[in-house]
């Protein structure tokens, strides 16, 4: 049996693929646990960006219905998704979702946890939780409403509306569309661009944005962090390198 997750390396860019094409990359517990391990393993000093994608022209159809019982036991799936989304959010460098075809249910939560979402024209987004009698995970709803606004979240979670790529772009579900069929190529270009930046500058900026999003921003702490960064040897080397490059032009 094939592994539910595959990982590829392109210099400093790590690509993690959901790999259950026979069931539209449905989020089984095995896949979610493997994804959690892959995210931990990818936290290497040399990693400059991470891409999350699905195989066979499909991001994911959401939770694996074959593993749901319709009872309180289904919380284990929510818990596993919550662990993965937290690891994505706390991943130190940019995480880019490359989305083709369906991005549904729990997979929507995974995609929204990424810093950037690039969608192929075939992509669509839907959270059919109300059809399954679910109250979606409250922390996930809080994060969705902060990022997307109540109107969009209501349409997704209460009405169960499907957002195709163009509508998703207008409502900020999607950061941008790929310019050619298949989102992975555009995501890889974005990952390479992100990986070229100074890691010591990228990491605190992502942490600052997460603190603002999560309501934990502390003015004194971040002003001190800013002063520390301004006087760091890495920044001095970067400025010197920029000056040298300008003088050579």
C-alpha positions, 0 to 999 in steps of 0.5 A: 500500500502506498504511503499516505504522504509523500515528501519532495525536496527542491533545495530549500523548498519542501513539498508535502503531498497528500497521497490517497488518490483512490479516495480523493486524498481523504483525511484518514487518521493515518494520513493526518498522523503521517502529515503531522510527522512530516511537518515535524521532520521538515522543521530543519534549519535549511528549510526556507518554505513548505508547500502542501499539495495533493496528488492527482489534481485534487487537494482533498475531499475532507475527512474520510467518511469510512472512518466516521461513526456519527458518534462522539468518537469522531472527535479524534478526527477533529483533534488530529486535524487540530494538531496539524493546523497548529503545526502549519500555523507555527511552522517557522517559515512560509507554508504555501497551499497548492490547491487543485480540485476539491478542498473540502471540510477538514481540508479547508481548515488545513488550507486556511492555516497555510500562509498563502493559498494558490488555486488552479481554476479547477479548485473549489472550496466547501465545508458540508459540516451541516449536512453531517450534523456537525458543529465545526471545531470552535477554534477553527471557526474563530480562526476562519472568522478572523481571516475571512469575516462573518459573511463568508464563514456563514456562507461556508459553514451554515449554508454550505455554499461551494466557492469556485476559484474566482469567488474564492479569490474575491473573498480572500479564501484564495491568495491568488490563482495560478497562471497555468493549469495546475497550482503546484508550479506557481506554488513552487515558484513562490516557495523558491522566492520565499526561501531566498529571503533571510530566514532570521528576518522571515521567522520573527515576522511570521511569529509577529503576524501569528501573535496579532492573529491570535490576540497575543501581541505584546508591544514591549516584547515585540519592540525589544525583539525588533531592536535585537534584530536590528543589531544582529550580525545576520542583518549587518551582513545582509545590509553589507551584501546589498550595498556591495551588490548595488555598487557592482551594478 
